[in-house]
């Protein structure tokens, strides 16, 4: 399974193209002479507002990002946790359902995989942010993850691989966040371009591999199998998915800094969960290959 975040590419482009102004002075249809404007404004202000009202107005705190409808870190965290709970909850249901009825494994696996592929492209290139579609994506993603994980866990040689992948994903997430926050992991225009071309190539390669696996041309874990080449390909996937998290952190930070509209917090959260799941899948494949 290949993943990426065209979501963040689109968001960054829109942030650069759009301007998010603050509160400006209202437009007036007619204009009086300058002297009359100044005198009228002064007397109108005195008549309209008492001294108590003026004191109350000056005592108020300035409007923050929440008051002005802008993206905040808290927004993204809450939305990310919400989508994470949906994904994990559905994955748990899918895990237990496929454990009791193995005939449902393939439908949930393929349905979730191709469903998220199609829906992910729709979400990435839609002009509007659709929260229902993002939630449906999380549901499909959870169904896929649960079925895939149960299938791997049911193979005797792969016992414990799922737990190892979960722990590795958590550790890498924390490490990448610390690396980005401290400046050790750099994200700039050059690295973004390099990552974009790498992710496009990896996505095409992964889709080709899926087609060949389904047609029986190749089997097992695909190109390279569980040999040296296969392990190198898995390490490449883990590396790309890991750096995708740094790209996500940078995009979230950028969106907050420029004051992007609050609606984008769902899109940012969606992209972050996509990267986390992608990293988990890559770790499962790597540990399974190593077991072989």
Buried (B, 14 or more C-beta within 10 A) or exposed (E): BBBBBBBBBBBBEBBEEEEEEEEEEEEEEEEEEEEEEEEEEEEEEEEEEEEEEEEEEEEEEEEEBEEBEBBBEEBBBEBBEBBBEBBBBBBBBBBEBBBEEEEBBEEBBBBBBEBBBEBBEEBBEEEEBBEEBBBBBBBBBBBBBBBBBBBBBEEEEBEEBBEBBBEBBEEBBEBBBEBBEEEEBEBEEEBBEEBBEBBEEBBEBBEEBBEBBEEEEBEEBBBBBBEEEBBEBBEBBBEBBBBBBBBBBBBBBBBBEBBBBBBBBBBBBBBBBBBBBBBBBBBBBBBBBEBB
